[in-house]
Amino acid sequence: MESPPTIFLVLAGVGALGLLLMTAITPFLLRVTTAIEAFGIVAESLGDTLGAPRLFRVGCPLILMIALGACLLGAVLLISRLFASAA
């Protein structure tokens, strides 16, 4: 039995990668960009309402990143403590 030409294997790999991008990564990116857009709309409206648009464009992401960092740090510490007590 003869092996298929390399070009068919490359085309199959590119097709599989394209299918993976369409089914797994694109919906995730769509949700992320939608969340960023919604966050921008809320920050802009709060800034216009309270008279400090620059403060809300910079401050809101900063507070969000601090909160996410604290959650991530807490999760890492909890996991490390669980693995340390198991050993």
C-alpha positions, 0 to 999 in steps of 0.5 A: 500500500502506498502512502498519500502524497504530502500535499494531501496531508498538509491540506487535511491538517489545514482543514482540521485547523480551520475547523478547530478555529471555527468551532472552538476559538471563534465563539470564545473570541466573540464572547470576549469582544462582546464583553469588552464592548459592553464594558466600554459602553457602560464605562463611557455612559458612567463617565459622561453622566458623572463628568469624568470620562477619562477616569472611568475609561482608565479606572474601571479596567484597572479595578477589574484587573485588580479584582481578577488578579485577587481572584486568581491569586486566591485560587492559586493559593487555595490549590497550592494549599490543597496539594501541600496538605495532600502530600 
